[in-house]
Every structure is written in C-alpha cells, then in structure tokens.
Amino acid sequence: MLRLLIPVLLAAGALGCGTPVYNPHTRVVNGEDAVPYSWPWQISLQYLRDGAFQHTCGGTLIAPNWVMTAAHCISASRTYEVVLGEYDMSEADGSEQRIPVNPNDIFVHPGWISICAACGNDIALLKLSRSAELSDKVQLGCLPPPGEVLPDGYPCYISGWGRLSTGGPLPAKLQQALLPVVDYEHCSQSDWWGPIAIRKSMICAGGDIRAGCNGDSGGPLNCLASDGRWQVHGIASFVSALGCNALKKPTVFTRVSAFDDWIEETIAKNA
C-alpha cells in the first residue's frame, strides 16, 4: 500500500507531474536565467527575519501539500514559509503562493547529523498548512523509480536562486545550469571527493565551471526521463570549501531514489 502512495499523490493534479507548460532551455551553459515557470515544482523556502521573509533554500513540490528539501536547510529556531509560483524575486506578478509551514509539520530524516554533511541523509519533508493550487506555473515534481542510479554523464539541470559565484550576489531570477552526472566510481576517487565524503546514497553532478552554490541548497536536480517527464533525482546538499565550482569537486546531491521508503512512510504517517 505504501508503495502506491507517492504515484497516487503525484497524479492528484490534473497536470500530472514533471511536464512543465513552459519548456526549459536545453543549452550547455555556465548558468543562465531559466525560462519563467519552466521548473514549476521549484519552490523558495523562506524564513522570518526582522519582520520579513527571506530566501534561504530551494525545494521541490512533490504533492499538493508536501515539499522536499535538504535537512541542513532546517533550523528549529526559525519560522518558515514556502513560496510557489516564484520566478523573479524582485517583482510580484501575482503567480506567487505563500504558504506557512507549522513547526510540527517539519520532518527531518532521523539519520541526519548536522555537523556531518558527508554522513548523508540530507533530506527533509515539509507539510504545508494548506494545499498548493496547481496551475501552469505551479506543478508537481516527479520522483524517480526506487533505487534508480543514473549513468556517468547523464544530463541533468540544477535550478535555484543560489549565488552566481563563490561569495557573489544572489540573483533575482531563477537560474539553471546543465550539470552532467558524475558517477560514484569517479566522484569517490581520492583526487575527486574521495570515498569518505561521498556515499552511494548521493549523486555528484557538474564540477569545474558548472555547479550549485549557496542558496541552491535543497533545490532539485532535474533529469529528463525516457517518457519525456522531468524527474527530481537529487536534492542539492553541499559544495567544496574551495568554492562553488572547484575542479573535480562537483556539486553533491542527496539521491532521492535512495529515500523512497522514508518519503512514503513519512507522508503516510502524517497525512
């Protein structure tokens, strides 16, 4: 029964999942403005500071009232809301949906250790205080099949409002960049991340000139499946202390397909 839960939730919207109305670019770039609303499952996780909410992490809408993000994005001392239908944070165009998250509706993976990102389990689920209104600009992200591991070089896209360079400015518009998968055999080599930092429950992608950066955390690694739908294979987790685009230090993501049981069980227990 639990195995059927996620597909049922993802089919809840008339638009299904992983099929954006506004198609993203497919050019090889160092990073560019995304086509507006072409990643309609992308959310901005924001927290209250000095009387206003500000962006801290990305995330993925996986069901009308559930968001998936990184565990390291969550602090028990903060008040959060999720913003859907966002593209340009410098403007309000009426497509945004701001939905509060109650403190008791935040579920961090029990295996997450806040002082050890390399230990893995960097995943959290947020139950929204009300369901999102699905539209052409707000849609559900598809989860990959349980246990699926993408091959080396598989083309995926990171999306988010993270910094444009190490220590650089935050963009107003949603960014995207092509990040080819770097398989475990390469990424775990000693002159790459090494076997201590990388686990098989993670995905490496990009590196050198293309990478995630601060503010992209929690956001999706979007990969096009053979059926033409985009699937969210990764949750942006960490980058090198040497910088966001260090050579042989690709961006590291939590591999979503390694946590399907936990996702299903958490949603089922807290429906």
GIRA-V782669 format. One record per backbone hydrogen bond with DSSP energy under -1.0 kcal/mol. NH is the residue of the N-H (numbers start at 1). CO is the residue of the C=O. If there is no record, write none. Layout:
BEGIN
nh: <NH;NH>
co: <CO;CO>
END
This chain:
BEGIN
nh: <4;5;8;9;10;11;12;16;18;32;34;38;42;43;44;45;46;47;48;49;52;54;56;57;58;60;61;62;63;66;67;68;69;73;74;78;81;82;83;84;89;91;97;99;101;105;107;109;112;116;119;120;123;124;125;126;127;128;129;132;135;139;141;147;148;153;154;157;158;159;160;163;164;168;174;175;176;177;179;181;182;187;188;189;192;193;194;194;198;202;203;205;206;207;208;210;216;218;219;221;222;223;225;228;230;231;232;233;233;235;236;237;238;243;249;251;252;253;254;255;256;258;259;263;264;265;266;267;268;269>
co: <1;2;4;5;6;7;9;13;140;176;174;35;39;59;83;57;81;54;79;52;49;47;45;45;217;68;41;66;66;63;126;60;124;70;71;75;46;99;44;97;172;88;84;82;80;102;125;123;109;113;116;117;121;69;107;67;105;65;100;64;138;40;61;257;145;181;151;222;177;220;175;214;169;165;87;160;32;158;156;154;204;183;184;186;189;187;187;189;194;199;253;251;180;210;246;207;213;236;216;234;157;231;229;225;18;223;142;221;231;254;219;252;252;240;246;205;238;203;235;201;233;255;256;259;260;261;262;263;264;265>
END
